[in-house]
Amino acid sequence: MEDLKKAILEFAETNKKTKFYFNDMEKGVREKFPEAKARDIKKAATALVNEEKLIYFSTGSSTMYGLKGRGQTEDH
């Protein structure tokens, strides 16, 4: 789980976009961990949200993720 969390944070920090979909994050994590299951990546992302390292963005029809403090956020 810790390895997946590190991979997610690395993806979020190096991604050109400040907000990204789960599918994009999943692809980024799978570059490092091809055997990672989507469910495990989702659990790691949720843990990072709970730790306040990632935040959710709701576009109304879908949910995006963002690195807390990077780009425009609700708590700016």
Secondary structure, 3 states (H helix, E strand, C coil): CHHHHHHHHHHHHHCCCCEEEHHHHHHHHHHHCCCCCHHHHHHHHHHHHHCCCEEEEECCCCEEEEECCCCCCCCC
